[in-house]
Amino acid sequence: MKFEKATFAGGCFWCMVKPFDQFDGIEKVVSGYTGGHVENPTYEDVKSGESGHREAVEITFNPDVFPYEQLLEIYWQQVDPTDDEGQFQDRGPSYRATVFYHNEDQKIKAEQSKQALANSGRFKKPVITPIEPASVFYPAEDYHQDFYKKDPEAYKKDRKQSGRDEFIEAHWEN
């Protein structure tokens, strides 16, 4: 069995785990930090905006069971790809949506899916989510892992307050 990695930033990583964590072919989804210049950043380092990292999820998947294109499909439906200042209630550089590719094939597929989304007319503003090479991924502290399972009430409350679900419903469920 051959596994690959996919890395996506989409605002608060708590809300980015569950959408991917429920399918055959997904081995694991880890919350963490990537894209910055500080080694072994903490949540406080990242939240301050000083480390340059984004909150992200690293997905280990079997491409024969769950292809990268399907991951991209799910990803685009979790973010506002027109917002360069963060995602939903989470503002600032550590919450910017970004697709991080691990190889040339992922880069090409990510660029094609972004272009298809831009051409779809689904959004009134331009699709601007960057596609960047993956860099070192640092897993977040244990209390951030699988937060939707560990504290379902807090997860639901945070997600409801974020505006994410209303955005998804307005742009994808019609």
N, C-alpha and C positions, 0 to 999 in steps of 0.2 A: 504494500500500500504506500502510495507516494503522497506526502502532504506538502502543501505550500502555505505561505503566509500572505495575508492581505492586511493592510493597515489603513484605517480611516479615522479622520478627525471630524467630529460633527457636533461641536458644543460639548455639553456635559457628558462625560463618558458613561455615567450611570444610565442614561437613556439610550445609549448606543449598543449596549450588550444584548438585551432581550430580543431585539428584532433579528439578530443573527443566531442566537443561541438555541434556537428551537428546531433546527433542521438536521436531517441525516446528512452526513458528509462534513458537518462542522465538528471538528474535534474539540476545540476550546476557543473561548473569547476572553481576552485579558484586557483589563483597563490599565492604561498607563500614559506615559509621556514620551513625546518624540519631536524631533525637528528643532531642538534647542542647542545651546552651547555650554550648558552646565552638566557635569557628570553627576549621575545618581541624584537627580533633583527630587525634592520632596513636594508634596501637594502645595505647601505654602510657597515654595520657590516658584512653582508653575503659576499658581493663582496670582502672585504678585506681578506677573508679566515680565519679570526681570530675567528669567532663564531662557526665554525664547522658545520654550516648548509649547506644544499644544496637547490638550487632553485628547486621547485617542484610544481606539481599540485595535488590538492585534488579533487577527482571526487565523487559526490554524485549520485548514480545510483540505478535503480530498477533492481535487478538481474533476476526478472521474465521476464522482457522485454529486457534487455541488460546484458547477463551473464558476469561474471568476466573474463571468458576465452576469450571473444571477446575484452574486454579492453586490456588484455595482448597481443592479436594478433596485435591490433593497436599500442600499446606501442612499441613492438619490431621493428615495421616498422618505428618508429620515431627516433631511436637512433642508434649509433654505439656501439653494445654490446661488442666489442673487445677493446674499448678505456677506460683505467683507469685514464686518465689524464684530463678529461673534455669531451666536446662534440663539434666537429666541430671547429669553430673559438673561442669558449669560453673555455678557459683553466683554470685549477685549481680545487681544491677540491670542491668548491661550485657548480661546473658544472658537477660533476660525475654522471653518470647514475646509478640509484638504484631503485629497486622495494621494496616498503615498504608495508608489509602485515599487515592486521588488525586482522586476526584470523588464526587459524590453517588450515582451508580450503583454504584460499587465499595463505598461505605459500606453501601448497602441490601443488596447481595448478600453482603457479609461478615457483616452482622448476621443475615441469614436463614440462612446456612450455619452460623454459630455456634449459633443457636437449634436448628437441625435436629440438630446434633451433640449439644447438651445434651439434646434430647428423645429421642435414640436409645437412651439407657441404656447406652451403650458404656463409660462411666466411672462409677465409684462416687462420685467427688467431683464438685463442680460445675465446669463449664467456665467459666473465669474470664479467659481470654486477652482483653486489651483490644483494642478497635478504635478507632484514633486517626487524626486527619488526618496525612497525610504532611507532613514538613518537609524542610529541606535535607538532601540525601544526599551524604555525602563518601565517595568511593571509598577503600578501604583501600590500604595500601602494596602495591606490585607483587608482593611475595613471597606475599601472601595470595590473589592472584587465581588462580583455577583450580587451587587447591592439590591437589585430587584427581588432576589430570593431571600437575602438576609433580613431585610426590613421592608416588606412589601407595602406597608402603610405609608412610611416616609417616602418611598419611591413613588407611589401613586400621587401623593400630595405634591411632591416636587415636580413631577411630570405635568400634573394638572396646572400648576401655577406658571409653568414655563411658556405656555402658549404653543408648544410643539404639536399637540394633538389637533388643535383647531386649525393650524396651518396645514397639517397633513390631510385632514378632512376636506379643507377648502380646495386643495390643489390636486389631490390624488383620488378621492373617493367620490367623484362625480362623473 
